[in-house]
Amino acid sequence: MTIHIGHWIGGASVPGSTDRTSPVHNPATGEITGLVNLASVQEVDHAVRSASKAATQWSRAPQSRRAAVLFSFRELLQGRSADLAAIVTAEHGKVLSDAAGEVARGLENVEFATSVPQLMKGGFSEQVSTGVDVFSIRQPLGVVAGVTPFNFPVMVPLWMCANAIACGNAFVLKPSEKDPSAALFLAQLWKDAGLPDGIFTVLQGDKVAVDALLAHPEIAALSFVGSTPIAKYIYETGTAAGKRIQALGGAKNHMIVLPDADVNMAADAAISAGYGAAGERCMAISVVVAVGDIADRLVDAVAERIPRLTIGNGAAASTDMGPLITGEHRDRVASYIEAGAVAGAKVVVDGRQADVPQEGFFLGATLLDSVSPEMSVYRDEIFGPVLSVVRCETFDEAIALINANQFANGAAIFTRDGGAARRFQTEVEVGMVGINVPIPVPVAYYSFGGWKASLFGDSHMYGPEGINFYTRGKVVTSRWPDPATSKIDLGFPQTR
């Protein structure tokens, strides 16, 4: 019997009303495990209007009540994290430890949002003029939406919805149709936590649903994480419709390794950051920049570690790397290996020849050496387990290489030299920097986002910038009659 995966509207599971569906696979076996309903324009309109009705009351709820719901949700999420991780592994394919880590990083954002009474405090200036006070407040937008990618079906929605809901908004989530079930699990947890019906909505869908959200007059803001072409489209379409948009795009994250670095430490970091989650991370390291005479030693160290990776079903405890999300994506990633070889890169380890399960969407870890900037394996976001090594003679050349790239999500440096590290953090033109840390994803009380083609809009995700994104500032200037001079009857004796 085929499982049909529907929507969550008005605090309840709702089946799709059309026959438009998309298959959901277990990437480790290749089998279809369900059919997800794809929302029509009419379904989007119904869901948004339901959310809009609920948003009015929620925006007026005391901050203490909102915080209490967030605390309850946090406890439920922590208690059910293993169940949620299993759902992620079954539909995405990443290993259970990665899935559990994703839930944990999402939980951090919920914990941050529980402090909303503190986060939304305004300022107050007394007696700016005679009898005049000025103060600032922040208010929710109304109904906001999030369009999230397949690679983090729990963490990225929590980046968005925790702050949005804490600030008093209703939130409409359009998850990836490739792994839709985690969103419905979150919806049930929100309901169990006491969130009023209609404040958290899940709309399964494809481009039809996204375009309907971008056009809907009652959607005030939309957050997006995905590829750069789609991020650009989301930003241009949404802002043209008068909406507030934050759209995070693609990446080509570099990791500089200086000659003084610990080779083993750097190689371990390259393995985990390059091949973890099969390279399907927007913060994955995809380019190792080897400076000077460390290059040969570093390439050898990475190459000798690759055969130790166990590639298989992510549900198995012994697995280090699972499958890619679909067969089509696997084949696309594999095509870059051939393109790199034809362009002159040295294929040190060929993932196409790895011993991987025949069923499912598997590809082995690949290492390419002597990659140059004009090659497609360097220019494009591959989003798979392909690690390229670019050799540079000097530190200056390495920094210039990164700064010339169109993507500017994150970059890392491995070195023992504090001066070099400080120079790197100052001069490198990216949004997130790691020093001996390969994947510098900020903790929840900072904000996440890149520069250049990795970000459209001026707002980063979650943290303080997330609070600002989901609220509007208002400044109130007030004057009250002075009881000593006013002729208004205040109901009590007036004295000087």
N, C-alpha and C positions, 0 to 999 in steps of 0.2 A: 504494500500500500504506500503510495507516494504522499509524503507530508507536504501540506501547503502552509507556507509561512506568510502570515498576513500583517496587518498594521496594528497600531495601538492608538486609539482615538477615544477621548473622553473618559479615560481611566479604565479601558477594557480592550481586550483583544478583538479585532474586527477583521473579518475575511475581506479579500478583495472583491470588488463588484464587477470587474471585467475579466476577460479570459487572457489578458496579457500577463505572462509569467517568464521567469528566467531560471535556469537550473542552478542548483547549489550542489557543489561537489565536495567529497572528501578528497583533498589533494593527494593524500598518501595512497589511496587506492584507485582514484579516478572515477569511482562510482558516483552516480547522482543520488544524493540523500534527501533532496527536497526540491520543491518549486516555490520560488518566492513571487508573490503578487507584485505587479508593477502599477503604481498609482496612476490614475487618470487625472486630468486637470480638475474634473469635478470632485474627485476624492480629496485632492489637495485643498480645494476651496472649502469643502466641508470641514476638514481637519483644522484648517487655520481659523475659520470662524468659531469653531468650538473652543480653540485655544484662546481666542480673543475675548470671548465671554468670561472665561475663567481668569484671565489675566487681570481684569479690573479688580476683583476681590483680592487676589494674591498680592497685588501691588500695595494694597492698603493693610495687609496683614502686618502686625508688629514684627520688627526685626528679630525679636526674641523668639517668636513662633517660627519664623523662617529658619533661624539657627537651630532650633530644636529638631525640625524635620531633617536638616542636614546632618545633625549628630546621629539621629536614628538611622538615616541612610548609610552613614559611615559604618555603623556597627553591623548592619545587615550585609553590606558589601564585604567587609572584612570576614564575616562569618561564612559567607558563601563564595569566597574567592576561588577555592579549589574547583567548585562546580562551574564557575564562570570561565576559568582557565581551560577546563576540559572542552567547553563549547568552542572556545577560540581555536584550540588545537584541531578539533574535528573539522572545522570549516576553513580555517586559514592554513593549517599545516605546521605552524611553528611548534617547536618542542615545548613540553609542558613547563619547563623552567622559564623559558622566554615568556610564555603566556602568563604565568604567575607574576613575573616581573612587570609585565604590562599592567596587570590589575593593580599591583602595588604602587606603580608610578601614578596611575589614575587616582588611587586612594589619597595620595598626597594632595591632589587638587581639591578633593572633597574636604579634607582637613583644613586646608587654607580657607575655603569658603565658609566654614563654620564660624569664622571670626567676622562675619559680615557686619555686625554692629560697630566694630572698630574700623573696618575697611571703608564704610560709607559715612564716617564722621566728616562733617563739614568744618568750616572755620568761622570765627566770630570776631568782629572788631567793634568795640564799644566806643560811642561818642566820637565818631569820625568827624562830625560837625555838631553843633549845638543840638542836643536831643536826638541825634541821629545815630543809629546802629546799622551795621552791615554784616550779613552772614551768608554763607554759601551752603547749599544742600545738593545732593545727588539723587536723581529719581530714575526709576526704570523706564525702559523704552516701550514696553508692551509685549508684542510677540516677536521673538527672534528665532532664527533658524540656524542649523548646522548641517553641512554636507561633508561627510567624513570618508576617509579612504579605507581600503580593505586591509591594509597592513597592521593597523592598530584599532580593531573594532571596539575596544573598551576604553583604552587610554585617551584617544583623541576626542571621542564624545564627552568624556569626563573633563577634559581640558576646557570644554565649552559650557556644558550644561550646568556644572556645579556653580560657577560664578553667576551665570545668567539667572538661574533659579534663585540663588541666594539674594540677588539684587532686586528680586520682585518681578521678574519677567516670566512669561510662558515660553517654553522652548520646544521647537519642532525639529526633530532629528531625521535626516535622510541618510541612513547608513549605506555602505556599499552593498549592492545586490549580490556580491560574491560571498559574503559571510554575514548574513543579516540577523542571525538568531541572538547574538549577544545583546543587541539593542533591545530586544523584547524582554530579555532577562533583566536588564537594567530598569526597564519600565515597570516590571512587577515589583522590583525592590523599592522604587520610588513610591509606588502605591502602598506597599506594606509599611513604609516609613511614615505614612500619613500625609503625603503630598496630595493636595486637592486634585480631583479629576480634571483633566484638560491642561494641566500645567506642564506635563511632559508628554509629548506626542511622538510616535514613530511612524513615519511614512516610508514604506518600502518603495523603491522606484528607480528609474533611470533618468535620462536627460529630460524626458517629459515632466517629471516631478520637479527636477531642479529648475527648469525654465518657469514652471508655474509658481514656484516659491519666489523666484527673482522678480516675477511680474506682479505678484499679489500685493494689493494696496495695504493690507494689514500686517505685512512682514516689515518690521522697521529696520532690521539688521540681519546680516547673514555672515557666518564664519565658514571658511573652507580650508581644507588641507588636501593637496593632491599635486598633479603635475603642473608645470609652468604654463603650457598652452591653455589648460582648463582654468587655472587660477586667473590668467589674464582675461579670459572670456567672462568668468564670474565677476571679476572686478568691473570690467567695462559695462557689462549688462546691468549689474546691480546698481552701480552708481548712476547710470543713465536713468534708472527708474527712481532715483532719489533715496536710495538706501545706503545705510552705513555698511561697509564691506571690509572684512579682513580676509585676505586670500593668500595662503602660504603655498608656494610653488615647489619646484624641483630642486635638486641639489647635485653637486659633484664635490663631495667633501675630500679634502686633501689632508695627509698626515706627513709633515716634514720630519725626517729623521736625520739629525746632525751627526757628524763623525764621532762626537764624544758620548753619544747615547749608549745606553745599555742595550746591546743587540737582542738579547733574549727577551727583555721586557718589551721592546718595540715589536719584535716578531709575534709575541703572544698577543699584543694589542691589535696588530694587523689581522691576525686570525679571527679573534672574537668580534672585532668591529667590521671586518670585511665580509665574513661568512655567517655571522649570527643571523638567525631568521632568514637564511638563504639570501642575504643581501637586500631583502625587501624592507629597508628602513630608510627614511628620509635623512637620517643622520649617520648612515653607514659610511665607513671609509671606503672609497672606491679608487683613490689614487694615493699611492705611497711615493713621496718625493724623497729620494735617497740622495743626500748631499755628500759629494767627495768620495773618499775611499771606503766608506761604509757600505756602499751599494752591493758589492759582490757578497759580502758576509751576510747582509740583511736578506737578500734574495734567497741565498742558500738556507738561511734559518727559517724563512717562511715556507719554502718548498718542502723542507724535511718534516714540517709539522702537518701539512695538508693530508698525507696518508693516514694520519692518526685520527682524523675526523670520522666518526660513525654517522653515515647518512642513511636515514630510514624514516619510519613512521614516528612522528613527533610524540605520540602517546607512549612510546617505549622509553623507559628511564635511561637506557644506555645511549640514546640518540643525541648527537651533537648538532645535526642540521637536518631539517625536514625538507619537504618538497616546495616547489614554487606554487603559486596560487592556481594557475590554469595551465593546460597543455600548450595553448597558444603563447602564453607569456614565456614559458620555458623555451619554446622553439625560437622566439624572438631573442631571448638572452643568448642562446647557443649560437645564433647567427653572428653575434658580435665577436665571438672567438675566431671564426673564420675570417671575418672582416679585418680583425687586428692582424692576423697572420699574413693576409694578402698585402696589407699596408706596410709590413715590415717589422711588426712586433715579434718578439721571441716568445713562443708558447712554452713556458717552463713546465706548467702543469695544465693538462687539458681536461676540463671537467666532463667533456663529452665521452671520454674514455674511462671514466670512473666506474667502479663497481657499485651500482646503485640498483634498487628494486626496479623490476621491469614494469610493474603496475604503478600507477600514479604519475605525478608530474615532477620527476626528480632530475637534477643536474648536479654533477659534482663541482667542487670548488676549483676555480681556474686562476692561474697566476700568469700574467703577461709582463714581460720585461722589455726594456728599451722602447717604451711607448712615447710618442711625441704628440704635441698639442694639436696637430692637424688631423690626427686619426679619429675616426668616429668613436672608437672605444674610449677616447679621452673626452671628446666634445659632448657626447650624449649621456643622459642619465639612463644607465642600463637597468638598474633596479634588480640586480641578481648577483649571484656569487662569483663575480668576475673582478679580480683585483689587479689594477695596472700599476706598474712601477715606472716612474719617470726619473731619469738621472739628471742631476744638476751639479755643476762644478762648485757653485758658491751659494751661501745663504741668501745673498742679494737676489740671485737668479731664482731661487726657490720662492721667495716672497713675491717677486714680480710675476712668476707663473700663476700663483693663486690669484693675485689681484687682477690679472688679465682675463680670468674666467668669468663667463656670464653669470654663473651661479655663485651665491655667497651665503650659503646656509651656515656651515660650520667648518672649522679647520683646527688641526691639532699640531703640536710640536713635541718631539721627544728629544730631550737634551739634559745635560747636567749643568749647563751654563745659565745662571740666573739672569745675566745681562742679555743673553740672546733671547731668553724667554720673554723678558720684559719688552724688548724691542719688537718681538713678534706680536705680542698682544696689542701693542700700540699701532703698528704699521699694517697688519693684515686687515684686508677689507672684507670682513665677514661679520655676521651677526652674533655668532657664538664661538668661543675660543676654548680649546683644551690645552693645558700644559701638562704633559705626561698623562693625559686623560684622553683616550681616543674618541669617545662619544660624549661631548660636553653638553648634554641636555640639562638645562637649568632646573634647579629644585622649584617647587610650586610657588614659592614666595618671591621668585624673580619671574621673568617672562621669556617666552620662546619665540624666536623668529629670526629670519635671515635678512640679507640685503639684496639689492639688485634684482635679478630675475627670480630670486627665491621668495620674494614678498611683493604683493601688490596691495597698496594701501599704506597707512602710516601707523598701524597698530599691531603689535606683537600679540601672541596668544597667551592666555591665562595669566596668573599673577596680578600685580597691580594694574598692568595695561588691560587685562581682561575685565577688571572691575570698571575701569573708565569706559571701555568699549560698550559694555552693556548698560550704561547709565548716561544721563545727561546732567550737566551741571546747571545750577540755577543760583543766581545771586539776588538776595532780598535786601533792599534798603528800607528801613522803617523809622518812623518818627511817631512818638506818642506824646500827648499833651503833658506838660509839666504840672503835676497837681498843685504846685505852689502858685502858679500863674494862670492856670486854665480857669475859664468861666464855666466849664462843663461840670454839671452836678455828678460827682463820682460816688455819691452815696455815703460820704464820710467827711468829717471836718477837715478843712484845708488850712494848713499852717505853714508858716515860712520856716 
